[in-house]
């Protein structure tokens, strides 16, 4: 990284000032907006399912983004966004059963989801209901369709891991492909999609990646020693674990039992290095492992994203840690309010609908500064529910017990549909 802490702090201050001023000016330019108009957003959370351990930070940070926006942008313009969370338990059936009541109660201009179950439950309903779904997670191959109403701020997980493997293979040098094992599960459509997409990338790029085995486990595995030992005998150099924290813990314990702690684990934002380290005992347990995603890495570096988080904490009573789930929540909230701003500007602040918010997502280009560096610059199209051009990821790691940004803005390669 060539940028200094001083540069980061300066960019944070300037980016914050410009983005807030631009947003407020956009809404205030509509003279007919006077009395406060409240619009609802439906939040899908997981307080009792497999991601309950990270939900406090994710839900807390996305809600506080709305608190900040309402005060600094919406209030002067007489507009407010109110979010109400519902516990979907990361379960397709539960989300499907909740949705009619959510829509009836809130008449939302947007819904905020967590991932695969939300898309699977609602993708067919959203066009008729005219409500865009904005996810905090990466995209999915099964939702890779045109004219979608479900949006992801990041490309698919296979896109993200493809960027990581391309980078790591280049770092290690030589012509041999990386050999990896994928630890996955069939309990969720999202998990299945991730390992299928990774398999497709390996098939199409044999000089970069070779998958020695895909291991299928239960939702909350406890002992994977036998399975990990088997893939290590096949010379796996990286173990990809993108399902949940429990799976990371089981894999790491297996590596420790086998005396192979030098084999890195690759995780994503929802089962990050700090979260997985905490679950297994401490961050040192994840030494040498990696995480990859198209979001800011919540390390101790002085970045614009960290400056925005500090603003939420000191000015808006945010009760959450600066974690990857928090960054996911901030990203989800920021994309939603920026899209709503564009829709409100077009409609003069009155009568904004979910269809208007979707139109704004598809028509606007969002600079990274408008997201305070939490997300990269973004432009959606009708070809996919996620940005397909100009994508990049950040890579985090643990070195000598310290959580740090390893590499920023790593380009995402082309990945064929699976």
C-alpha positions in Angstrom: 0.0 0.0 0.0 1.5 3.3 -1.1 -1.0 5.6 0.6 0.0 6.9 4.0 -2.2 7.2 7.1 -2.1 11.0 6.7 -3.4 10.6 3.1 -6.1 8.2 4.3 -7.3 10.7 7.0 -7.3 13.6 4.5 -9.3 11.5 2.1 -11.7 10.5 4.8 -12.4 14.1 5.8 -12.7 15.3 2.2 -14.8 12.4 1.1 -17.2 12.7 4.0 -17.7 16.4 3.5 -18.2 16.1 -0.2 -20.5 13.1 -0.2 -22.8 14.5 2.6 -22.9 17.9 0.9 -23.7 16.4 -2.5 -26.4 14.1 -1.1 -28.1 16.9 0.9 -27.9 19.2 -2.1 -29.6 16.6 -4.3 -32.6 16.3 -2.1 -32.8 20.0 -1.1 -32.9 20.9 -4.8 -36.6 19.8 -4.8 -38.4 22.8 -3.4 -41.7 21.1 -2.9 -40.3 18.8 -0.2 -41.3 20.5 3.1 -43.2 18.3 5.6 -41.4 15.1 6.6 -42.3 12.1 4.5 -41.4 8.7 6.1 -40.6 5.7 3.9 -40.1 2.2 5.2 -37.4 -0.4 4.5 -37.8 -4.0 5.5 -34.7 -5.5 7.1 -34.3 -9.3 7.0 -32.0 -10.4 9.8 -30.9 -13.7 11.4 -31.1 -13.5 15.2 -31.6 -17.2 15.8 -30.0 -19.0 12.8 -26.5 -19.8 11.7 -25.4 -16.2 11.6 -26.9 -15.0 14.8 -23.3 -14.6 16.2 -22.6 -11.7 13.7 -26.0 -10.1 13.5 -25.6 -7.6 16.2 -22.9 -5.8 14.3 -24.5 -6.2 10.8 -27.9 -5.1 11.8 -26.6 -2.4 14.2 -24.3 -0.8 11.6 -26.9 -0.8 8.8 -29.5 0.8 11.1 -27.1 3.5 12.2 -26.4 4.4 8.6 -30.1 5.2 8.4 -29.9 7.2 11.6 -27.0 9.2 10.2 -28.7 9.7 6.8 -32.0 10.8 8.4 -30.3 13.4 10.5 -27.8 14.9 8.1 -29.5 14.4 4.7 -33.1 13.5 5.1 -34.1 15.8 8.0 -33.2 19.1 6.2 -35.2 17.8 3.1 -38.2 16.5 5.1 -37.7 12.9 4.2 -36.9 9.9 6.5 -36.1 6.2 6.0 -37.3 3.9 8.7 -36.0 0.3 8.8 -37.7 -2.5 10.7 -35.9 -5.9 11.1 -37.6 -9.3 10.9 -35.9 -12.6 11.9 -35.7 -14.7 8.8 -33.3 -17.3 10.5 -31.4 -17.6 7.2 -34.1 -20.0 6.1 -36.0 -20.0 2.8 -39.3 -21.2 4.3 -39.2 -18.7 7.2 -38.5 -15.8 4.9 -41.2 -16.9 2.5 -43.8 -17.0 5.3 -42.8 -13.6 6.7 -42.7 -11.7 3.4 -46.5 -11.1 2.9 -46.8 -9.6 6.3 -43.7 -7.5 5.9 -44.9 -6.1 2.7 -48.4 -5.5 4.0 -47.2 -3.8 7.2 -44.5 -1.6 5.7 -45.2 -1.1 2.0 -41.4 -0.9 1.8 -39.4 1.0 -0.9 -36.7 -1.6 -0.4 -35.9 -4.8 1.4 -32.4 -5.6 2.9 -31.4 -9.3 2.8 -28.6 -11.4 4.0 -28.0 -13.7 1.1 -29.0 -17.0 -0.6 -32.2 -17.8 1.3 -33.6 -14.3 0.8 -32.9 -14.5 -3.0 -34.3 -18.0 -3.2 -37.5 -17.1 -1.3 -38.2 -13.7 -2.9 -36.7 -13.5 -6.4 -39.9 -14.6 -8.1 -42.1 -12.4 -6.0 -40.2 -9.1 -6.1 -41.0 -8.1 -9.7 -44.7 -8.3 -9.0 -44.4 -6.7 -5.6 -42.2 -3.9 -7.1 -39.7 -4.0 -4.2 -36.0 -4.2 -4.8 -34.0 -6.5 -2.5 -30.5 -5.3 -1.7 -28.2 -7.9 -0.2 -25.2 -7.4 2.1 -23.5 -10.5 0.6 -21.9 -11.4 -2.7 -24.0 -12.5 -5.6 -25.1 -16.0 -6.6 -25.0 -17.9 -9.9 -28.5 -19.1 -9.5 -29.6 -15.5 -9.5 -27.4 -14.4 -12.4 -30.2 -13.3 -14.6 -31.2 -10.2 -16.5 -33.7 -7.6 -15.3 -33.4 -8.7 -11.6 -35.1 -7.1 -8.7 -32.5 -8.6 -6.3 -29.2 -6.7 -6.1 -25.8 -7.5 -4.7 -23.2 -4.8 -4.1 -20.5 -7.3 -4.7 -19.9 -9.9 -7.5 -20.5 -13.5 -6.7 -18.4 -15.4 -4.2 -16.7 -17.4 -7.0 -15.8 -14.0 -8.6 -14.2 -12.9 -5.3 -12.3 -16.2 -4.7 -11.2 -16.2 -8.3 -9.6 -12.8 -7.7 -7.8 -14.2 -4.6 -6.5 -17.4 -6.3 -5.3 -15.4 -9.3 -3.5 -13.1 -7.0 -2.0 -15.8 -4.8 -0.9 -17.9 -7.7 1.0 -14.9 -9.1 2.5 -14.1 -5.7 3.8 -17.7 -5.3 5.2 -17.7 -8.9 5.8 -20.6 -11.2 3.5 -22.2 -13.7 1.9 -24.8 -11.4 -1.8 -24.1 -10.4 -2.8 -23.7 -6.8 -4.2 -26.9 -5.3 -7.1 -26.2 -3.0 -9.8 -28.1 -1.1 -13.3 -26.7 -0.8 -15.2 -27.3 2.5 -18.9 -26.8 1.8 -22.4 -28.0 2.6 -25.6 -28.7 0.8 -27.9 -27.3 3.5 -28.1 -23.9 1.8 -28.5 -22.9 -1.9 -25.8 -20.3 -1.3 -23.3 -22.8 -0.1 -24.0 -25.1 -3.1 -23.7 -22.1 -5.4 -20.3 -21.1 -4.0 -18.6 -24.5 -4.6 -20.2 -24.9 -8.0 -18.9 -21.6 -9.1 -15.4 -22.3 -7.8 -15.4 -25.6 -9.6 -16.4 -23.8 -12.8 -13.5 -21.3 -12.5 -11.1 -24.1 -11.8 -12.3 -26.0 -14.9 -12.0 -22.9 -17.1 -8.6 -21.9 -15.6 -6.5 -25.0 -15.0 -3.3 -23.1 -15.0 -4.5 -21.1 -12.0 -6.5 -23.5 -9.9 -7.0 -27.2 -9.2 -9.6 -28.4 -6.7 -8.3 -31.7 -5.2 -11.7 -32.4 -3.5 -15.0 -30.7 -2.4 -15.9 -31.9 1.1 -19.5 -31.8 2.1 -20.4 -31.3 5.8 -23.4 -30.7 8.0 -24.5 -27.2 8.8 -22.6 -27.0 12.1 -19.7 -29.5 11.9 -17.7 -30.3 15.0 -14.9 -32.7 13.9 -13.5 -32.6 10.3 -10.1 -34.1 11.1 -10.6 -37.2 8.9 -11.7 -35.1 5.9 -9.0 -32.5 6.3 -6.3 -35.2 6.6 -7.6 -36.7 3.4 -7.3 -33.5 1.4 -3.9 -32.7 2.8 -2.7 -36.0 1.5 -3.8 -34.8 -1.9 -1.5 -31.8 -1.4 -4.1 -29.1 -0.9 -2.4 -25.7 -0.4 -5.4 -23.7 0.7 -8.7 -24.8 2.3 -11.7 -22.7 1.2 -14.3 -22.4 3.8 -17.0 -19.9 2.8 -20.1 -21.4 4.6 -20.0 -20.4 8.3 -17.9 -19.8 11.3 -18.5 -23.2 12.8 -17.0 -24.8 9.7 -13.9 -22.6 9.9 -13.4 -23.6 13.6 -13.8 -27.3 12.8 -11.3 -27.0 9.9 -8.8 -25.0 12.0 -9.0 -27.5 14.9 -8.4 -30.3 12.4 -5.3 -28.6 11.1 -4.0 -28.1 14.7 -4.7 -31.8 15.5 -2.7 -32.8 12.4 0.1 -30.3 13.1 -0.5 -28.5 9.8 -1.3 -25.0 10.9 0.8 -23.5 8.1 -2.0 -24.4 5.6 -4.1 -21.2 5.1 -7.9 -21.1 5.3 -9.8 -18.8 3.0 -12.9 -17.1 4.4 -15.3 -14.3 3.4 -16.9 -11.4 5.1 -19.6 -13.3 7.0 -17.2 -15.7 8.6 -14.2 -13.4 8.8 -10.8 -13.9 10.3 -11.5 -12.0 13.5 -14.9 -13.7 13.9 -13.5 -17.1 13.3 -10.5 -16.4 15.5 -12.7 -15.3 18.3 -14.8 -18.4 18.0 -11.8 -20.7 18.3 -10.1 -18.8 21.0 -8.2 -15.8 19.7 -7.0 -14.1 16.5 -3.6 -15.8 16.7 -5.4 -19.1 15.8 -5.9 -17.7 12.3 -2.3 -16.8 11.6 -1.5 -17.0 7.9 -5.1 -17.4 6.7 -6.9 -15.0 4.4 -10.2 -13.3 3.8 -11.4 -11.8 0.5 -14.4 -9.7 -0.4 -15.4 -6.5 -2.3 -15.7 -4.4 0.8 -13.3 -2.3 3.0 -11.2 -4.5 5.4 -12.0 -3.4 8.9 -8.4 -3.3 10.1 -6.8 -0.6 12.3 -5.6 1.4 9.3 -6.8 5.0 9.1 -9.1 4.7 6.1 -12.2 6.6 5.0 -14.4 3.6 6.0 -12.9 3.7 9.5 -13.5 7.4 9.7 -17.2 7.0 8.8 -17.6 4.2 11.3 -16.1 6.4 14.0 -18.6 9.1 13.0 -21.4 6.7 13.5 -20.1 5.6 16.8 -19.4 9.0 18.3 -22.2 10.9 16.7 -25.0 8.4 16.4 -24.5 6.0 19.4 -23.6 3.0 17.3 -23.1 0.0 19.6 -21.1 -2.4 17.4 -17.5 -3.3 16.7 -15.7 -2.3 13.5 -16.0 -5.8 12.0 -16.6 -7.3 8.6 -20.3 -7.9 9.5 -20.5 -4.2 10.4 -18.9 -3.2 7.1 -21.5 -5.4 5.4 -24.2 -3.6 7.2 -22.7 -0.2 6.4 -22.4 -1.1 2.7 -25.9 -2.3 2.5 -27.3 0.8 4.2 -25.2 3.2 2.2 -26.1 1.6 -1.2 -29.8 1.8 -0.1 -29.8 5.5 1.0 -27.8 6.6 -2.1 -30.2 4.9 -4.4 -33.1 6.4 -2.5 -31.5 9.8 -2.8 -31.4 9.6 -6.6 -35.0 8.4 -6.7 -36.1 11.2 -4.3 -34.4 13.8 -6.4 -36.2 12.5 -9.5 -39.6 12.4 -7.8 -39.1 15.6 -5.7 -39.2 13.6 -2.5 -42.9 12.7 -2.8 -44.4 9.4 -3.8 -41.1 7.5 -4.1 -41.8 3.8 -4.8 -39.7 0.6 -4.8 -39.7 0.8 -8.6 -38.2 4.2 -8.4 -35.4 3.0 -6.1 -34.7 0.1 -8.5 -34.6 2.5 -11.5 -32.1 4.6 -9.6 -29.9 1.6 -8.9 -29.9 0.8 -12.6 -29.4 4.3 -13.9 -26.8 5.8 -11.5 -23.1 5.5 -11.2 -22.1 5.6 -7.6 -18.5 6.8 -6.8 -16.6 5.1 -4.0 -16.5 8.5 -2.1 -20.3 8.4 -1.8 -19.8 5.1 0.2 -16.9 6.6 2.2 -14.7 3.8 0.8 -16.8 1.1 2.3 -17.6 -0.1 -1.3 -15.7 0.5 -4.5 -17.2 2.7 -7.3 -20.3 0.9 -8.6 -22.5 0.8 -11.7 -25.3 -1.7 -12.1 -26.8 -2.9 -15.4 -29.7 -5.1 -16.5 -27.3 -8.0 -17.4 -26.8 -9.2 -13.9 -27.9 -8.4 -10.3 -24.4 -7.3 -9.4 -21.8 -5.1 -11.1 -20.1 -7.0 -13.9 -17.4 -4.5 -14.8 -14.6 -2.8 -12.9 -15.0 -5.1 -9.9 -12.2 -5.4 -7.3 -11.7 -7.0 -3.9 -9.6 -6.5 -0.8 -7.6 -9.2 0.9 -7.1 -9.4 4.6 -4.8 -11.6 6.6 -3.3 -12.3 10.0 0.4 -11.7 10.3 2.3 -12.1 13.6 -1.1 -12.0 15.4 -2.1 -8.7 13.7 -5.2 -8.4 11.5 -4.3 -6.3 8.5 -5.1 -5.4 4.9 -2.8 -7.6 2.8 -3.7 -6.2 -0.7 -6.3 -3.6 -1.8 -8.1 -3.3 -5.1 -7.3 -6.7 -6.6 -9.0 -7.0 -10.0 -11.8 -9.5 -10.4 -11.2 -11.8 -13.4 -13.9 -13.0 -15.8 -15.9 -15.9 -14.5 -18.2 -17.9 -16.7 -21.7 -18.8 -15.6 -22.2 -22.1 -13.9 
